[in-house]
Amino acid sequence: AIVESRIQQTVRAELVKRGHRLFVQRPFAIGSNAAILVDWESGVLSAGADPRAQAAALAW
């Protein structure tokens, strides 16, 4: 997994302990991300946008 160096060392150590191989990058090296989750049973749409960039989560 690629992680930024600003992720706490204790968190990174726990990920390694759980079997993840980490590739540590400089702070804010990873691009902006967004995600959408659709719960088909309830009809709920959830979304999130990366606060490091101009982004918004929209649904209709």
MODELLER restraints for C-alpha pairs under 7 A, 6 or more apart:
rsr = mdl.restraints
at = mdl.atoms
rsr.add(forms.Gaussian(group=physical.xy_distance, feature=features.Distance(at['CA:1:A'], at['CA:20:A']), mean=6.70, stdev=0.5))
rsr.add(forms.Gaussian(group=physical.xy_distance, feature=features.Distance(at['CA:1:A'], at['CA:21:A']), mean=6.05, stdev=0.5))
rsr.add(forms.Gaussian(group=physical.xy_distance, feature=features.Distance(at['CA:1:A'], at['CA:22:A']), mean=4.89, stdev=0.5))
rsr.add(forms.Gaussian(group=physical.xy_distance, feature=features.Distance(at['CA:1:A'], at['CA:23:A']), mean=6.10, stdev=0.5))
rsr.add(forms.Gaussian(group=physical.xy_distance, feature=features.Distance(at['CA:2:A'], at['CA:22:A']), mean=5.77, stdev=0.5))
rsr.add(forms.Gaussian(group=physical.xy_distance, feature=features.Distance(at['CA:2:A'], at['CA:23:A']), mean=4.74, stdev=0.5))
rsr.add(forms.Gaussian(group=physical.xy_distance, feature=features.Distance(at['CA:2:A'], at['CA:24:A']), mean=5.98, stdev=0.5))
rsr.add(forms.Gaussian(group=physical.xy_distance, feature=features.Distance(at['CA:3:A'], at['CA:22:A']), mean=6.75, stdev=0.5))
rsr.add(forms.Gaussian(group=physical.xy_distance, feature=features.Distance(at['CA:3:A'], at['CA:23:A']), mean=6.23, stdev=0.5))
rsr.add(forms.Gaussian(group=physical.xy_distance, feature=features.Distance(at['CA:3:A'], at['CA:24:A']), mean=5.07, stdev=0.5))
rsr.add(forms.Gaussian(group=physical.xy_distance, feature=features.Distance(at['CA:3:A'], at['CA:25:A']), mean=6.07, stdev=0.5))
rsr.add(forms.Gaussian(group=physical.xy_distance, feature=features.Distance(at['CA:4:A'], at['CA:24:A']), mean=5.50, stdev=0.5))
rsr.add(forms.Gaussian(group=physical.xy_distance, feature=features.Distance(at['CA:4:A'], at['CA:25:A']), mean=4.69, stdev=0.5))
rsr.add(forms.Gaussian(group=physical.xy_distance, feature=features.Distance(at['CA:4:A'], at['CA:26:A']), mean=5.61, stdev=0.5))
rsr.add(forms.Gaussian(group=physical.xy_distance, feature=features.Distance(at['CA:4:A'], at['CA:27:A']), mean=5.21, stdev=0.5))
rsr.add(forms.Gaussian(group=physical.xy_distance, feature=features.Distance(at['CA:4:A'], at['CA:28:A']), mean=6.65, stdev=0.5))
rsr.add(forms.Gaussian(group=physical.xy_distance, feature=features.Distance(at['CA:4:A'], at['CA:29:A']), mean=6.77, stdev=0.5))
rsr.add(forms.Gaussian(group=physical.xy_distance, feature=features.Distance(at['CA:5:A'], at['CA:24:A']), mean=5.69, stdev=0.5))
rsr.add(forms.Gaussian(group=physical.xy_distance, feature=features.Distance(at['CA:5:A'], at['CA:25:A']), mean=5.69, stdev=0.5))
rsr.add(forms.Gaussian(group=physical.xy_distance, feature=features.Distance(at['CA:5:A'], at['CA:26:A']), mean=5.42, stdev=0.5))
rsr.add(forms.Gaussian(group=physical.xy_distance, feature=features.Distance(at['CA:5:A'], at['CA:27:A']), mean=5.49, stdev=0.5))
rsr.add(forms.Gaussian(group=physical.xy_distance, feature=features.Distance(at['CA:6:A'], at['CA:27:A']), mean=5.49, stdev=0.5))
rsr.add(forms.Gaussian(group=physical.xy_distance, feature=features.Distance(at['CA:32:A'], at['CA:50:A']), mean=5.77, stdev=0.5))
rsr.add(forms.Gaussian(group=physical.xy_distance, feature=features.Distance(at['CA:32:A'], at['CA:52:A']), mean=6.97, stdev=0.5))
rsr.add(forms.Gaussian(group=physical.xy_distance, feature=features.Distance(at['CA:32:A'], at['CA:53:A']), mean=6.33, stdev=0.5))
rsr.add(forms.Gaussian(group=physical.xy_distance, feature=features.Distance(at['CA:33:A'], at['CA:49:A']), mean=6.36, stdev=0.5))
rsr.add(forms.Gaussian(group=physical.xy_distance, feature=features.Distance(at['CA:33:A'], at['CA:50:A']), mean=5.34, stdev=0.5))
rsr.add(forms.Gaussian(group=physical.xy_distance, feature=features.Distance(at['CA:34:A'], at['CA:48:A']), mean=5.66, stdev=0.5))
rsr.add(forms.Gaussian(group=physical.xy_distance, feature=features.Distance(at['CA:34:A'], at['CA:49:A']), mean=4.44, stdev=0.5))
rsr.add(forms.Gaussian(group=physical.xy_distance, feature=features.Distance(at['CA:34:A'], at['CA:50:A']), mean=5.94, stdev=0.5))
rsr.add(forms.Gaussian(group=physical.xy_distance, feature=features.Distance(at['CA:35:A'], at['CA:47:A']), mean=5.55, stdev=0.5))
rsr.add(forms.Gaussian(group=physical.xy_distance, feature=features.Distance(at['CA:35:A'], at['CA:48:A']), mean=5.42, stdev=0.5))
rsr.add(forms.Gaussian(group=physical.xy_distance, feature=features.Distance(at['CA:35:A'], at['CA:49:A']), mean=6.68, stdev=0.5))
rsr.add(forms.Gaussian(group=physical.xy_distance, feature=features.Distance(at['CA:36:A'], at['CA:46:A']), mean=5.82, stdev=0.5))
rsr.add(forms.Gaussian(group=physical.xy_distance, feature=features.Distance(at['CA:36:A'], at['CA:47:A']), mean=4.35, stdev=0.5))
rsr.add(forms.Gaussian(group=physical.xy_distance, feature=features.Distance(at['CA:36:A'], at['CA:48:A']), mean=6.70, stdev=0.5))
rsr.add(forms.Gaussian(group=physical.xy_distance, feature=features.Distance(at['CA:37:A'], at['CA:45:A']), mean=5.88, stdev=0.5))
rsr.add(forms.Gaussian(group=physical.xy_distance, feature=features.Distance(at['CA:37:A'], at['CA:46:A']), mean=5.05, stdev=0.5))
rsr.add(forms.Gaussian(group=physical.xy_distance, feature=features.Distance(at['CA:37:A'], at['CA:47:A']), mean=6.10, stdev=0.5))
rsr.add(forms.Gaussian(group=physical.xy_distance, feature=features.Distance(at['CA:38:A'], at['CA:44:A']), mean=6.15, stdev=0.5))
rsr.add(forms.Gaussian(group=physical.xy_distance, feature=features.Distance(at['CA:38:A'], at['CA:45:A']), mean=4.81, stdev=0.5))
rsr.add(forms.Gaussian(group=physical.xy_distance, feature=features.Distance(at['CA:38:A'], at['CA:46:A']), mean=6.49, stdev=0.5))
rsr.add(forms.Gaussian(group=physical.xy_distance, feature=features.Distance(at['CA:39:A'], at['CA:45:A']), mean=6.43, stdev=0.5))
rsr.add(forms.Gaussian(group=physical.xy_distance, feature=features.Distance(at['CA:45:A'], at['CA:59:A']), mean=6.96, stdev=0.5))
rsr.add(forms.Gaussian(group=physical.xy_distance, feature=features.Distance(at['CA:47:A'], at['CA:57:A']), mean=5.43, stdev=0.5))
rsr.add(forms.Gaussian(group=physical.xy_distance, feature=features.Distance(at['CA:48:A'], at['CA:57:A']), mean=5.50, stdev=0.5))
rsr.add(forms.Gaussian(group=physical.xy_distance, feature=features.Distance(at['CA:49:A'], at['CA:55:A']), mean=5.81, stdev=0.5))
rsr.add(forms.Gaussian(group=physical.xy_distance, feature=features.Distance(at['CA:49:A'], at['CA:56:A']), mean=5.61, stdev=0.5))
rsr.add(forms.Gaussian(group=physical.xy_distance, feature=features.Distance(at['CA:49:A'], at['CA:57:A']), mean=5.70, stdev=0.5))
